[in-house]
Amino acid sequence: MAAEQSLVERYVVTSFLEHAGQILLLRRSARVGSYQGRWAGVSGSIEAGRTPLEQAIAEIEEETGLLPEDVRVLASGEPLEVVDRQLGRRWIVHPFRFEVIRPEKLRLDWEHAEARWIAPAEIDSYPTVPGLAEAWRRVAACQP
């Protein structure tokens, strides 16, 4: 129990961008603070004064260049807890699913080295950040 209490709790968002039946996975660059080289959705810590949805939209713009008018919210899933004892973190992940209206505008920032559009069923075959497949399942089950 003492180990659980020593974990730093972090509230984050993870957004899945969807277009033409595929979802976007982003491979984290060597310059990010954690999970370098792992595949993820668009993610980031929830800043003070922002709701999870506001943070999700801000992260999408920052990491992909897509503006609020370039995406549409499809679903918000139940938050999930992901414990990473190695990092000493308890992540509380707020998952979202967005439709990309203008995929041609997508561009990556320094946080990601690569992007791939994949069939959702392929997510389990990628080395992802912890909890990514479960986060997807939580928003995939929600009907737009």
C-alpha positions as CSV (number, residue, x, y, z in Angstrom):
1,M,0.0,0.0,0.0
2,A,2.9,2.4,0.7
3,A,4.1,2.0,-2.9
4,E,0.7,3.0,-4.2
5,Q,0.6,6.1,-2.0
6,S,4.0,7.2,-3.3
7,L,2.8,7.4,-6.9
8,V,2.5,10.9,-8.4
9,E,-1.0,11.3,-9.8
10,R,-1.2,13.0,-13.2
11,Y,-4.4,13.9,-15.1
12,V,-4.0,13.6,-18.8
13,V,-6.1,13.5,-22.0
14,T,-5.6,11.0,-24.9
15,S,-7.4,11.8,-28.2
16,F,-7.9,9.4,-31.0
17,L,-8.2,11.1,-34.4
18,E,-10.3,9.2,-36.9
19,H,-10.8,9.5,-40.7
20,A,-12.2,7.1,-43.2
21,G,-12.5,4.3,-40.7
22,Q,-8.9,4.5,-39.5
23,I,-7.3,6.0,-36.4
24,L,-4.1,8.0,-36.1
25,L,-1.3,6.6,-34.0
26,L,1.7,8.9,-33.3
27,R,5.2,7.6,-32.4
28,R,6.6,9.6,-29.6
29,S,10.0,11.3,-30.3
30,A,13.2,10.9,-28.4
31,R,12.7,14.5,-27.1
32,V,9.6,13.8,-25.0
33,G,9.9,13.1,-21.2
34,S,8.4,9.6,-21.2
35,Y,7.6,6.6,-23.4
36,Q,10.0,7.6,-26.2
37,G,9.5,5.6,-29.3
38,R,6.1,4.3,-28.2
39,W,2.9,4.8,-30.2
40,A,0.2,7.0,-28.7
41,G,-2.8,9.1,-29.5
42,V,-2.7,12.9,-29.1
43,S,-2.0,13.4,-25.4
44,G,-1.0,15.8,-22.7
45,S,-1.4,16.9,-19.1
46,I,-4.6,18.7,-18.2
47,E,-3.6,22.3,-17.3
48,A,-5.1,24.2,-14.4
49,G,-8.3,25.9,-15.4
50,R,-9.0,23.7,-18.4
51,T,-11.6,21.0,-18.7
52,P,-10.4,17.7,-20.2
53,L,-12.2,18.5,-23.5
54,E,-10.6,22.0,-23.7
55,Q,-7.2,20.3,-23.1
56,A,-7.8,17.7,-25.7
57,I,-8.6,20.4,-28.3
58,A,-5.5,22.4,-27.3
59,E,-3.3,19.3,-27.6
60,I,-4.7,18.4,-31.0
61,E,-3.9,21.9,-32.3
62,E,-0.4,21.9,-30.7
63,E,0.6,18.4,-31.8
64,T,-1.0,18.1,-35.2
65,G,-1.7,21.7,-36.4
66,L,-5.4,20.8,-36.7
67,L,-7.7,23.7,-35.6
68,P,-11.0,23.2,-33.8
69,E,-12.9,23.6,-37.1
70,D,-10.8,20.8,-38.6
71,V,-12.1,18.2,-36.1
72,R,-15.4,17.2,-34.6
73,V,-15.9,15.5,-31.2
74,L,-17.4,12.0,-31.6
75,A,-17.1,10.6,-28.1
76,S,-15.7,11.0,-24.6
77,G,-15.0,7.9,-22.6
78,E,-14.9,7.1,-19.0
79,P,-11.5,8.0,-17.5
80,L,-9.2,5.2,-16.7
81,E,-6.4,4.7,-14.2
82,V,-3.0,3.5,-15.5
83,V,-0.3,2.8,-12.9
84,D,3.3,2.9,-14.0
85,R,5.4,1.9,-10.9
86,Q,8.6,2.3,-12.9
87,L,7.9,6.0,-13.5
88,G,6.2,6.4,-10.1
89,R,3.0,7.6,-11.8
90,R,-0.7,7.0,-11.6
91,W,-2.1,8.4,-14.8
92,I,-5.8,9.3,-14.9
93,V,-6.5,9.2,-18.6
94,H,-9.5,11.1,-20.1
95,P,-10.0,9.5,-23.5
96,F,-11.6,11.3,-26.5
97,R,-12.5,10.4,-30.1
98,F,-12.5,13.0,-32.8
99,E,-13.4,12.9,-36.5
100,V,-10.8,14.7,-38.7
101,I,-12.6,16.8,-41.3
102,R,-9.5,18.1,-43.0
103,P,-6.7,15.4,-42.8
104,E,-4.6,17.2,-45.4
105,K,-3.9,19.9,-42.8
106,L,-2.2,17.4,-40.4
107,R,1.4,18.2,-39.5
108,L,3.5,16.9,-36.6
109,D,5.3,18.9,-34.0
110,W,8.6,17.9,-32.2
111,E,6.8,15.5,-29.8
112,H,6.3,12.9,-32.5
113,A,8.6,11.2,-35.0
114,E,6.0,9.4,-37.1
115,A,2.3,9.1,-37.8
116,R,0.3,6.2,-39.1
117,W,-3.3,5.8,-40.0
118,I,-4.3,2.3,-38.9
119,A,-7.4,0.1,-38.6
120,P,-8.6,0.2,-35.0
121,A,-8.2,-3.6,-34.7
122,E,-4.4,-3.2,-35.3
123,I,-3.8,-1.1,-32.1
124,D,-2.8,-4.2,-30.1
125,S,0.0,-5.0,-32.5
126,Y,1.9,-1.7,-31.8
127,P,4.2,-1.0,-28.8
128,T,2.1,1.7,-27.3
129,V,2.1,3.8,-24.2
130,P,0.4,2.0,-21.3
131,G,-3.4,1.8,-21.4
132,L,-3.8,3.0,-25.0
133,A,-5.8,0.0,-26.2
134,E,-8.1,0.3,-23.2
135,A,-8.5,4.1,-23.8
136,W,-9.5,3.3,-27.4
137,R,-12.0,0.7,-26.3
138,R,-13.7,3.2,-24.0
139,V,-14.3,5.7,-26.8
140,A,-14.9,3.1,-29.6
141,A,-17.9,1.7,-27.6
142,C,-19.5,5.2,-27.6
143,Q,-21.8,5.8,-30.5
144,P,-21.1,9.2,-32.2
